[in-house]
Amino acid sequence: MDFIRIIIAILLPPLGVFLQVGFGKHFWLNILLTLLGYIPGIVHAVWIIAKK
C-alpha cells in the first residue's frame, strides 16, 4: 500500500499526505510547500509516507 501512496504523492502530493495522516498539520504544510514549489511538496509527501 505504501508504494501506491508514494505514486499518488508524486502525482498529487497533498493527496498522498492526506491518505497517510488525514487533515493534520502535515497536510496543511504540504499544501503550502506544494504551492511554493512542486518539488518541495513531493519531497515532504514522500518523507511523511516513508516515516510512518
C-alpha positions as CSV (number, residue, x, y, z in Angstrom):
1,M,0.0,0.0,0.0
2,D,2.9,2.4,0.7
3,F,4.1,2.0,-2.9
4,I,0.7,3.2,-4.2
5,R,0.8,6.1,-1.7
6,I,4.2,7.1,-3.0
7,I,3.0,7.1,-6.6
8,I,0.0,9.3,-5.6
9,A,2.4,11.6,-3.7
10,I,4.4,12.1,-6.8
11,L,1.3,13.0,-8.8
12,L,-0.6,14.9,-6.1
13,P,1.5,15.5,-3.0
14,P,-1.3,16.7,-0.7
15,L,-3.4,13.7,-1.5
16,G,-0.6,11.3,-0.6
17,V,-0.2,13.0,2.7
18,F,-3.9,13.1,3.3
19,L,-4.2,9.4,2.7
20,Q,-1.4,8.8,5.3
21,V,-2.2,11.3,8.1
22,G,-5.6,12.9,7.3
23,F,-6.3,16.6,7.9
24,G,-3.4,17.3,10.3
25,K,-0.6,19.8,10.4
26,H,1.4,17.8,7.9
27,F,-1.4,18.0,5.3
28,W,-1.6,21.8,5.5
29,L,2.2,22.1,5.5
30,N,2.3,20.0,2.4
31,I,-0.3,22.2,0.6
32,L,1.8,25.2,1.4
33,L,5.0,23.5,0.2
34,T,3.3,22.4,-3.0
35,L,2.0,25.9,-3.7
36,L,5.6,27.3,-3.2
37,G,7.1,24.7,-5.4
38,Y,6.0,21.3,-6.7
39,I,9.3,19.5,-5.8
40,P,9.3,20.5,-2.1
41,G,5.7,19.2,-1.8
42,I,6.8,15.9,-3.3
43,V,9.8,15.5,-1.1
44,H,7.7,16.3,2.0
45,A,5.0,13.9,1.0
46,V,7.4,11.0,0.3
47,W,9.1,11.7,3.6
48,I,5.8,11.6,5.5
49,I,4.8,8.3,3.9
50,A,8.2,6.7,4.4
51,K,8.4,7.8,8.1
52,K,5.0,6.2,9.1
